[in-house]
């Protein structure tokens, strides 16, 4: 069995996901170190080329003092100590490295590709999922974000600077309320305790707030809603929910939902459209960043044409992209597996008085797509915005077989993107435009949009 050893590593570059790559200062061997930044000299425990970060010996020349007191402990942000300009360069380079590795050519040179900056670097998240735990073993109950490799310890969420200050006030009030009540957090190994998560969502344009307390079944949250309603918030609480979850997995899931106050939904806007959002609805976590992303999707889908023709919006969620494209499309067909999301999409289309969108519940698969083909539907444009793991391998060929002139692929995980793009390129498509959007400032996550067009000889007649 290989033994671990402690070494010093100078980090040379950053690779997806969240990996600093450097070399052993003595032997020169390549070492990967999670959460280490280019230019840093770090103390590492290494085994088989993979290093565990023990500490930073020397900061990178450009590093600055972080605004967040939990930067070294919290697993949420990677780039709090870097100037934002450096973060954008790192994100561009880590994406392009994946394309180079898979030998996928882009239609522009490296010098013409940049990571488009987020409209706001701080206070941009419209949704945060906090965990209950403690900040040290057997310490008082805390609520916040878990650090790397931590199961129960959390970093106090009342100081988070990538969400609106209203979030921090709600977190602090929740922590204080349950400390005073003597409630305990849920220990998933021992199956004891009650408090699991707190999910807070806030409309960027409306200021409406939805709070969701997640506990084990049977826990009474008497007085919790009153404590939050007394807070001096900039926004307005629209609803406070109590979700019961008996799952062993450390995920937010609803076995039952009780409304403690107000409504079980809230509203926000995106590119002039209004959306009703439910507690488990997918809605981009950076509203203003999403507007920039969707402008790119709209531009790629329409191009120089006066209309985009018939459009498929695959993995459509609550139909945000479908409705944004509806103005320039003849018809839009949205496909989504989650039934509640499809219902929300229909509600939102009605809310926005859009009548050329049809939303279909089902997997993005041959079984769902073939009935559309049987109806004579032939999309001119297909927009794909899949989950992080990308398109299921069985779904790629049914999508390709529609022969759409354009495919716009939106991805929040570049490794999934390059894998799926390869299949399209092998079957008659070429990449004709590409953009990187920073939707998640201070973290290593990034969004990419690739436009693929049919090669002239393969265009369906």
DOMAR-902153 format. One record per residue (C-alpha): residue in three letters; residue number from 1; z, y, x. Coordinates in Angstrom, 3 decimals. Example, Ala and Ser with C-alpha at 12.3 -4.5 7.8 and 13.67 -1.06 7.14 Angstrom:
DOMAR-902153
     r     k         pz         py         px
   ALA     1      7.800     -4.500     12.300
   SER     2      7.140     -1.060     13.670
//
This chain:
DOMAR-902153
     r     k         pz         py         px
   UNK     1      0.000      0.000      0.000
   UNK     2     -1.000      3.410      1.370
   UNK     3      1.919      5.627      2.324
   UNK     4      2.178      9.303      1.462
   UNK     5      2.715     11.963      4.109
   UNK     6      3.475     15.656      4.157
   UNK     7      0.804     17.902      5.662
   UNK     8     -0.449     21.478      5.739
   UNK     9     -3.785     22.238      4.079
   UNK    10     -5.999     25.336      4.175
   UNK    11     -7.772     25.608      0.805
   UNK    12    -11.476     26.396      1.142
   UNK    13    -12.830     26.279     -2.418
   UNK    14    -11.948     25.570     -6.027
   UNK    15    -13.490     22.734     -8.063
   UNK    16    -13.334     21.851    -11.734
   UNK    17    -10.881     20.974    -13.168
   UNK    18     -8.166     23.065    -11.497
   UNK    19     -8.565     21.515     -8.037
   UNK    20     -8.247     23.325     -4.726
   UNK    21    -10.232     21.598     -1.986
   UNK    22     -9.266     21.979      1.646
   UNK    23     -8.736     20.176      4.915
   UNK    24     -5.773     18.813      6.781
   UNK    25     -4.920     21.449      9.399
   UNK    26     -4.492     18.691     12.038
   UNK    27     -7.002     15.923     11.248
   UNK    28     -9.621     17.913      9.351
   UNK    29     -9.759     15.324      6.563
   UNK    30    -10.721     16.539      3.087
   UNK    31     -7.837     16.899      0.621
   UNK    32     -7.779     17.792     -3.090
   UNK    33     -4.771     19.769     -4.295
   UNK    34     -4.245     20.569     -7.972
   UNK    35     -3.553     24.266     -8.769
   UNK    36     -4.109     25.457     -5.179
   UNK    37     -6.298     28.541     -4.710
   UNK    38     -9.012     29.344     -2.152
   UNK    39     -7.565     31.051      0.911
   UNK    40     -4.073     29.634      0.494
   UNK    41     -2.311     27.566      3.137
   UNK    42     -0.221     25.010      1.244
   UNK    43      2.402     22.376      1.927
   UNK    44      1.193     19.094      0.436
   UNK    45      2.312     15.514      0.007
   UNK    46     -0.934     13.563      0.298
   UNK    47     -1.986     10.017     -0.530
   UNK    48     -5.569      8.722     -0.500
   UNK    49     -7.008     12.225     -0.169
   UNK    50     -5.145     13.627     -3.183
   UNK    51     -2.373     16.080     -2.581
   UNK    52      0.693     17.075     -4.553
   UNK    53      1.404     20.776     -4.128
   UNK    54      4.883     21.275     -2.699
   UNK    55      4.670     24.961     -1.953
   UNK    56      2.518     27.848     -0.742
   UNK    57      3.050     28.642      2.933
   UNK    58      0.563     31.503      3.085
   UNK    59     -0.995     33.408      0.209
   UNK    60     -4.707     34.152      0.009
   UNK    61     -5.583     37.600      1.356
   UNK    62     -6.518     38.955     -2.086
   UNK    63     -3.494     37.630     -3.996
   UNK    64     -1.244     40.065     -5.834
   UNK    65      2.141     39.876     -7.497
   UNK    66      1.788     38.123    -10.873
   UNK    67      2.717     39.849    -14.118
   UNK    68      4.191     36.627    -15.509
   UNK    69      7.637     35.485    -14.297
   UNK    70      6.708     31.842    -14.987
   UNK    71      3.501     31.742    -12.941
   UNK    72      4.745     29.126    -10.458
   UNK    73      6.322     26.918    -13.142
   UNK    74      4.075     27.134    -16.189
   UNK    75      1.000     24.964    -16.580
   UNK    76     -0.885     27.480    -18.726
   UNK    77     -2.446     29.829    -16.154
   UNK    78     -3.927     29.213    -12.711
   UNK    79     -5.188     32.645    -11.642
   UNK    80     -2.297     35.015    -12.452
   UNK    81     -2.024     35.991     -8.773
   UNK    82     -5.726     36.758     -8.241
   UNK    83     -7.686     39.930     -8.982
   UNK    84     -9.845     39.240    -12.035
   UNK    85    -13.059     39.810    -10.067
   UNK    86    -12.121     36.919     -7.753
   UNK    87    -11.373     34.689    -10.734
   UNK    88    -14.863     35.268    -12.155
   UNK    89    -16.520     34.352     -8.846
   UNK    90    -14.453     31.151     -8.616
   UNK    91    -15.402     30.169    -12.157
   UNK    92    -19.087     30.756    -11.531
   UNK    93    -19.022     28.762     -8.300
   UNK    94    -17.130     25.793     -9.773
   UNK    95    -19.654     25.509    -12.623
   UNK    96    -22.678     25.793    -10.348
   UNK    97    -21.189     23.179     -8.024
   UNK    98    -21.347     20.668    -10.895
   UNK    99    -25.022     21.473    -11.533
   UNK   100    -25.781     21.106     -7.822
   UNK   101    -23.938     17.789     -7.687
   UNK   102    -25.981     16.373    -10.584
   UNK   103    -29.190     17.954     -9.212
   UNK   104    -29.790     19.865    -12.445
   UNK   105    -31.969     22.900    -11.839
   UNK   106    -31.319     26.200    -13.609
   UNK   107    -34.088     28.699    -14.399
   UNK   108    -32.493     31.470    -12.358
   UNK   109    -31.178     31.780     -8.818
   UNK   110    -27.488     31.724     -8.005
   UNK   111    -27.519     35.472     -7.397
   UNK   112    -28.565     36.080    -10.999
   UNK   113    -25.783     33.982    -12.526
   UNK   114    -22.374     35.443    -13.172
   UNK   115    -19.382     34.589    -15.298
   UNK   116    -19.463     37.194    -18.068
   UNK   117    -15.999     38.753    -18.172
   UNK   118    -13.608     38.395    -21.082
   UNK   119    -13.216     41.583    -23.162
   UNK   120     -9.444     41.335    -22.587
   UNK   121     -7.779     39.666    -19.627
   UNK   122     -4.327     39.748    -21.226
   UNK   123     -3.031     39.510    -24.820
   UNK   124     -6.228     37.824    -25.977
   UNK   125     -5.127     34.479    -27.445
   UNK   126     -4.993     34.291    -31.231
   UNK   127     -3.293     30.892    -31.229
   UNK   128     -0.448     29.474    -29.151
   UNK   129      1.190     26.071    -29.390
   UNK   130      4.723     26.137    -27.986
   UNK   131      6.979     23.128    -27.352
   UNK   132     10.713     22.774    -27.811
   UNK   133     12.675     21.454    -24.866
   UNK   134     15.054     22.828    -22.237
   UNK   135     14.569     24.819    -19.044
   UNK   136     16.797     22.470    -17.083
   UNK   137     18.253     19.044    -17.824
   UNK   138     20.903     19.221    -20.565
   UNK   139     20.471     22.998    -20.751
   UNK   140     20.360     25.005    -23.979
   UNK   141     17.375     24.543    -26.241
   UNK   142     14.321     26.497    -25.160
   UNK   143     10.827     27.019    -26.473
   UNK   144      7.713     27.678    -24.463
   UNK   145      5.010     25.954    -22.414
   UNK   146      5.495     22.809    -20.378
   UNK   147      4.943     22.941    -16.651
   UNK   148      2.678     20.473    -14.797
   UNK   149      3.955     16.901    -15.120
   UNK   150      6.898     17.926    -17.296
   UNK   151      7.875     15.961    -20.401
   UNK   152     10.807     17.982    -21.698
   UNK   153     11.334     21.044    -19.494
   UNK   154      9.611     24.177    -20.772
   UNK   155      9.065     27.685    -19.430
   UNK   156     10.431     30.350    -21.761
   UNK   157      7.499     31.423    -23.939
   UNK   158      8.945     34.845    -24.734
   UNK   159      7.272     36.260    -21.598
   UNK   160      3.713     35.016    -22.061
   UNK   161      1.186     37.786    -21.362
   UNK   162     -2.024     36.112    -22.540
   UNK   163     -0.952     36.407    -26.186
   UNK   164     -0.025     39.408    -28.332
   UNK   165      3.580     40.705    -27.991
   UNK   166      4.182     39.619    -31.613
   UNK   167      4.039     36.012    -30.379
   UNK   168      6.798     36.665    -27.845
   UNK   169      9.056     38.235    -30.460
   UNK   170      8.569     35.237    -32.752
   UNK   171      9.281     32.789    -29.921
   UNK   172     12.451     34.626    -28.864
   UNK   173     13.703     34.808    -32.461
   UNK   174     12.985     31.104    -33.002
   UNK   175     14.812     30.145    -29.799
   UNK   176     17.852     32.238    -30.679
   UNK   177     17.949     31.007    -34.285
   UNK   178     18.009     27.322    -33.358
   UNK   179     20.423     27.813    -30.466
   UNK   180     22.868     29.359    -32.912
   UNK   181     22.289     26.601    -35.480
   UNK   182     22.930     23.882    -32.900
   UNK   183     19.658     22.066    -33.564
   UNK   184     18.210     19.841    -30.828
   UNK   185     14.675     19.218    -29.631
   UNK   186     12.913     15.905    -30.275
   UNK   187     13.263     13.432    -27.402
   UNK   188     10.270     11.140    -27.802
   UNK   189     11.628      8.346    -25.588
   UNK   190     15.041      8.110    -27.251
   UNK   191     13.663      9.159    -30.667
   UNK   192     16.514     11.604    -31.202
   UNK   193     16.488     15.317    -32.092
   UNK   194     14.286     17.207    -34.531
   UNK   195     12.445     20.277    -33.169
   UNK   196      8.966     19.529    -31.815
   UNK   197      6.536     22.483    -31.779
   UNK   198      5.984     26.029    -32.925
   UNK   199      2.377     27.065    -33.582
   UNK   200      1.673     30.773    -33.997
   UNK   201     -1.718     32.189    -35.048
   UNK   202     -2.622     35.850    -35.421
   UNK   203     -5.783     37.548    -36.645
   UNK   204     -7.256     39.820    -33.969
   UNK   205     -8.725     42.230    -36.502
   UNK   206     -6.389     41.723    -39.466
   UNK   207     -3.054     41.342    -37.687
   UNK   208     -2.158     38.583    -40.172
   UNK   209      0.222     35.979    -38.735
   UNK   210      0.708     32.310    -39.638
   UNK   211      3.761     30.516    -38.203
   UNK   212      4.044     26.729    -38.296
   UNK   213      7.344     25.035    -37.368
   UNK   214      6.842     21.338    -36.547
   UNK   215      9.829     18.970    -36.768
   UNK   216     10.700     15.397    -37.592
   UNK   217     10.882     14.457    -41.252
   UNK   218     14.018     15.440    -43.145
   UNK   219     15.011     18.375    -40.935
   UNK   220     16.178     21.402    -42.926
   UNK   221     15.017     24.815    -41.668
   UNK   222     17.226     26.870    -43.968
   UNK   223     17.252     30.551    -42.995
   UNK   224     14.423     30.257    -40.458
   UNK   225     11.894     32.190    -42.534
   UNK   226     14.380     35.012    -43.164
   UNK   227     14.997     35.344    -39.410
   UNK   228     11.288     35.814    -38.728
   UNK   229     10.675     38.152    -41.657
   UNK   230     13.341     40.505    -40.274
   UNK   231     11.418     41.007    -37.017
   UNK   232      9.792     44.389    -36.212
   UNK   233      6.245     43.080    -35.680
   UNK   234      3.030     45.027    -35.188
   UNK   235      1.216     42.556    -37.434
   UNK   236      2.292     41.094    -40.753
   UNK   237      3.448     37.546    -41.421
   UNK   238      1.238     36.032    -44.079
   UNK   239      2.777     32.565    -44.102
   UNK   240      5.568     30.465    -42.609
   UNK   241      5.078     26.704    -42.776
   UNK   242      7.261     23.704    -42.036
   UNK   243      5.263     20.672    -40.903
   UNK   244      6.870     17.238    -40.699
   UNK   245      5.523     14.960    -37.984
   UNK   246      6.731     11.409    -37.255
   UNK   247      4.071     10.592    -34.663
   UNK   248      5.324      9.172    -31.362
   UNK   249      2.545     11.062    -29.573
   UNK   250      3.334     14.550    -28.357
   UNK   251      0.776     16.230    -30.611
   UNK   252      0.889     18.559    -33.582
   UNK   253      0.087     16.413    -36.592
   UNK   254      0.963     16.822    -40.248
   UNK   255      2.528     14.024    -42.292
   UNK   256      3.676     16.651    -44.794
   UNK   257      3.517     20.472    -44.947
   UNK   258      5.989     22.694    -46.795
   UNK   259      5.410     26.417    -47.324
   UNK   260      8.606     28.307    -46.514
   UNK   261      7.098     31.721    -47.175
   UNK   262      3.810     33.222    -48.329
   UNK   263      0.479     31.425    -47.954
   UNK   264     -0.767     28.402    -46.018
   UNK   265     -3.656     30.378    -44.516
   UNK   266     -4.596     33.744    -43.035
   UNK   267     -7.746     35.795    -42.488
   UNK   268     -9.579     37.105    -39.455
   UNK   269    -13.030     38.491    -38.710
   UNK   270    -15.807     37.712    -36.248
   UNK   271    -19.024     39.739    -35.848
   UNK   272    -18.480     41.418    -39.199
   UNK   273    -17.857     38.191    -41.130
   UNK   274    -14.518     37.311    -42.691
   UNK   275    -12.935     33.883    -42.276
   UNK   276    -10.086     32.149    -44.062
   UNK   277     -8.224     30.032    -41.513
   UNK   278     -5.900     27.150    -42.344
   UNK   279     -3.120     25.869    -40.049
   UNK   280     -5.260     23.076    -38.593
   UNK   281     -8.641     24.829    -38.745
   UNK   282    -10.588     25.230    -35.510
   UNK   283    -11.248     28.882    -34.755
   UNK   284    -11.977     30.103    -31.217
   UNK   285     -8.691     31.100    -29.575
   UNK   286    -10.146     34.327    -28.178
   UNK   287    -11.689     36.248    -31.070
   UNK   288    -13.259     39.083    -29.075
   UNK   289    -14.458     36.669    -26.407
   UNK   290    -15.927     34.474    -29.152
   UNK   291    -17.939     37.434    -30.396
   UNK   292    -19.590     37.769    -26.977
   UNK   293    -20.168     34.014    -26.822
   UNK   294    -21.720     33.919    -30.292
   UNK   295    -23.976     36.871    -29.477
   UNK   296    -25.420     34.703    -26.699
   UNK   297    -25.812     31.755    -29.093
   UNK   298    -27.583     34.017    -31.596
   UNK   299    -29.849     35.466    -28.896
   UNK   300    -30.769     32.017    -27.535
   UNK   301    -31.377     30.586    -31.024
   UNK   302    -33.572     33.444    -32.189
   UNK   303    -35.279     34.492    -28.974
   UNK   304    -38.106     36.949    -29.576
   UNK   305    -38.920     35.502    -32.967
   UNK   306    -38.221     37.345    -36.214
   UNK   307    -36.387     34.306    -37.585
   UNK   308    -34.867     31.125    -36.211
   UNK   309    -36.341     28.859    -38.932
   UNK   310    -34.208     25.886    -39.993
   UNK   311    -31.080     25.417    -37.882
   UNK   312    -28.672     22.527    -37.352
   UNK   313    -25.098     23.488    -36.402
   UNK   314    -23.619     20.239    -35.105
   UNK   315    -19.828     19.908    -34.794
   UNK   316    -19.730     23.033    -36.941
   UNK   317    -15.979     23.163    -37.586
   UNK   318    -15.303     25.826    -40.197
   UNK   319    -18.908     27.022    -39.961
   UNK   320    -18.492     30.116    -37.810
   UNK   321    -21.726     29.714    -35.825
   UNK   322    -23.657     28.566    -38.901
   UNK   323    -22.758     31.709    -40.817
   UNK   324    -23.459     33.990    -37.863
   UNK   325    -26.949     32.454    -37.542
   UNK   326    -27.608     32.449    -41.290
   UNK   327    -28.922     36.019    -41.300
   UNK   328    -31.901     35.128    -39.091
   UNK   329    -32.405     31.538    -40.287
   UNK   330    -34.238     30.105    -43.263
   UNK   331    -31.587     27.436    -43.757
   UNK   332    -28.570     26.237    -41.750
   UNK   333    -27.180     22.706    -41.990
   UNK   334    -23.674     22.300    -40.578
   UNK   335    -22.262     18.857    -39.788
   UNK   336    -18.543     18.275    -39.211
   UNK   337    -16.372     15.152    -39.394
   UNK   338    -13.137     16.869    -40.514
   UNK   339    -13.117     17.119    -44.304
   UNK   340    -10.749     20.108    -44.458
   UNK   341    -12.962     22.015    -41.998
   UNK   342    -16.038     21.376    -44.170
   UNK   343    -14.180     22.652    -47.217
   UNK   344    -13.102     25.752    -45.278
   UNK   345    -16.714     26.307    -44.159
   UNK   346    -17.888     26.241    -47.773
   UNK   347    -15.115     28.656    -48.791
   UNK   348    -15.984     31.054    -45.983
   UNK   349    -19.696     30.998    -46.777
   UNK   350    -18.837     31.916    -50.360
   UNK   351    -16.424     34.582    -49.120
   UNK   352    -19.228     36.133    -47.046
   UNK   353    -21.796     35.718    -49.847
   UNK   354    -23.989     33.452    -47.720
   UNK   355    -26.130     31.072    -49.737
   UNK   356    -28.439     29.449    -47.159
   UNK   357    -25.817     27.267    -45.435
   UNK   358    -25.215     23.626    -46.371
   UNK   359    -22.184     21.877    -44.903
   UNK   360    -22.073     18.094    -44.642
   UNK   361    -19.044     15.975    -43.824
   UNK   362    -19.699     13.181    -41.354
   UNK   363    -19.987     12.247    -37.713
   UNK   364    -22.828     13.625    -35.654
   UNK   365    -24.590     10.276    -35.719
   UNK   366    -27.745      8.509    -36.826
   UNK   367    -26.176      7.653    -40.196
   UNK   368    -25.562     11.333    -40.954
   UNK   369    -28.764     12.747    -39.470
   UNK   370    -31.246     10.239    -40.914
   UNK   371    -30.695     11.304    -44.580
   UNK   372    -31.609     14.850    -43.571
   UNK   373    -34.774     13.582    -41.946
   UNK   374    -35.530     11.608    -45.119
   UNK   375    -35.259     14.877    -47.061
   UNK   376    -37.944     16.336    -44.851
   UNK   377    -35.592     18.603    -42.935
   UNK   378    -36.953     19.340    -39.464
   UNK   379    -34.838     21.828    -37.501
   UNK   380    -36.520     24.420    -35.348
   UNK   381    -33.214     25.029    -33.553
   UNK   382    -30.241     22.733    -32.984
   UNK   383    -26.921     24.274    -31.942
   UNK   384    -24.389     21.861    -30.468
   UNK   385    -20.761     22.904    -29.938
   UNK   386    -18.948     19.586    -29.424
   UNK   387    -15.306     18.789    -28.572
   UNK   388    -14.288     18.878    -24.908
   UNK   389    -15.544     15.363    -24.232
   UNK   390    -19.066     16.332    -25.299
   UNK   391    -21.585     14.413    -27.396
   UNK   392    -20.909     10.743    -28.072
   UNK   393    -23.508      8.700    -26.117
   UNK   394    -24.745      7.090    -29.353
   UNK   395    -25.431     10.512    -30.871
   UNK   396    -27.640     12.027    -28.164
   UNK   397    -30.872     10.184    -28.940
   UNK   398    -30.722     10.804    -32.721
   UNK   399    -30.396     14.515    -31.918
   UNK   400    -33.276     14.424    -29.437
   UNK   401    -35.500     12.506    -31.873
   UNK   402    -35.570     15.472    -34.254
   UNK   403    -37.761     17.144    -31.638
   UNK   404    -36.397     20.641    -32.210
   UNK   405    -38.212     23.339    -30.247
   UNK   406    -34.875     24.725    -29.048
   UNK   407    -31.439     23.240    -28.410
   UNK   408    -28.504     25.569    -27.744
   UNK   409    -25.592     23.684    -26.181
   UNK   410    -22.171     25.407    -26.181
   UNK   411    -19.557     23.729    -23.997
   UNK   412    -15.928     24.338    -23.062
   UNK   413    -15.992     21.557    -20.448
   UNK   414    -18.737     21.862    -17.812
   UNK   415    -18.461     18.228    -16.667
   UNK   416    -19.347     17.066    -20.192
   UNK   417    -22.142     19.633    -20.313
   UNK   418    -23.958     18.512    -17.168
   UNK   419    -23.669     14.861    -18.217
   UNK   420    -25.227     15.535    -21.636
   UNK   421    -27.882     17.934    -20.335
   UNK   422    -29.216     15.175    -18.086
   UNK   423    -30.089     13.081    -21.161
   UNK   424    -32.040     15.954    -22.745
   UNK   425    -33.878     16.690    -19.510
   UNK   426    -34.935     13.045    -19.267
   UNK   427    -36.401     13.231    -22.782
   UNK   428    -38.778     16.167    -22.805
   UNK   429    -36.509     19.229    -22.556
   UNK   430    -36.065     21.824    -19.831
   UNK   431    -33.346     24.457    -19.375
   UNK   432    -34.803     27.903    -20.032
   UNK   433    -31.646     30.039    -20.043
   UNK   434    -28.003     29.663    -19.092
   UNK   435    -24.847     31.784    -19.257
   UNK   436    -21.208     31.410    -18.340
   UNK   437    -18.626     33.180    -20.517
   UNK   438    -15.004     33.620    -19.553
   UNK   439    -13.125     32.948    -22.781
   UNK   440     -9.858     31.904    -21.144
   UNK   441     -8.892     34.543    -18.602
   UNK   442     -6.201     33.572    -16.081
   UNK   443     -6.810     29.847    -16.705
   UNK   444     -9.447     27.595    -15.112
   UNK   445    -11.193     26.937    -18.454
   UNK   446    -14.611     28.428    -19.090
   UNK   447    -17.385     28.338    -21.715
   UNK   448    -21.049     27.721    -20.923
   UNK   449    -24.167     28.139    -23.058
   UNK   450    -27.393     26.368    -22.125
   UNK   451    -30.720     26.953    -23.887
   UNK   452    -33.127     24.036    -23.723
   UNK   453    -36.728     24.147    -24.889
   UNK   454    -39.261     21.405    -25.428
   UNK   455    -41.884     21.161    -22.714
   UNK   456    -45.176     22.393    -24.146
   UNK   457    -46.792     18.944    -24.086
   UNK   458    -43.869     17.461    -26.048
   UNK   459    -43.511     20.007    -28.863
   UNK   460    -43.542     18.268    -32.234
   UNK   461    -46.506     19.273    -34.425
//
